[in-house]
Amino acid sequence: MTRILLSWSSGKDSAWALHVLRKDPAYEVVGLLTTLNQAFQRVAMHGVRRQLVERQAAAAGIALWTVPLPWPCPNEQYERLMAQACALAVARGIEGIAFGDLFLEDVRAYRERRMKGTGLDPIFPLWGRPTRELAEEMIASGLKAKLTCIDLRKLDASFAGREFDEAFLADLPEGVDPCGERGEFHSFVYAGPMLEAMVPVVVGETVVRDQFAFVDLVGQPQASAIANADEPALGV
């Protein structure tokens, strides 16, 4: 069985990739690899608080590997920090990193270039799936997610904070991908077959920056403390 990391954004595609990979006897997902904005302690683009991602990882029963990114973060620095994370993974006997990408060829090619020579294989368990069918399958499975970021050039501000469900899919304007693969929206998964327990959240304030609307999801108290003792220190 190949030990791998999964690139983890906290959203539905990475969560569904975990669900798919867990059913594949060829792989063992041993860590969720997440980049965090150091200044705000939030997942880049998704805007999700670190504490919520930690709760997700605990609910999934998998160690969270965090890569802290400075703000702002030039691309060359981002690539250097990710190269350090890859080197640590190889040192720990990990052989690949899986991604939840669906169909953007340029994104896949970029990942494959960056992974070349690292000793890690890039894995794309969802690649090529029709996105409407995939979105409906996610919803039917019991996956529950809220939209945390929307591109206001593609969607009205009223979509911010909405539930990722059949009503949402029905309301999408023509040309918007049902899975938001072109960046139309991002999400946070709080329940589903890949999580052993719900991660309760409430929708807080919405903030507009440039052309994006970010929704602040706030975690509700949980009975047990979250522990990620195996989380590697990936800082500079």
Secondary structure, 3 states (H helix, E strand, C coil): CEEEEEECCCCHHHHHHHHHHHCCCCEEEEEEEEEEECCCCEECCCCCEHHHHHHHHHHHCCEEEEEEECCCCCHHHHHHHHHHHHHHHHHCCCCEEECCCCCCHHHHHHHHHHHCCCCCEEECCCCCCCHHHHHHHHHHHCCEEEEEEEECCCCCHHHCCCECCHHHHHHCCCCCCCCCCCCCEEEEEEECCCCCCCCCEEEEEEEEECCEEEEEEEECCCCCCCCCCCCCECCC
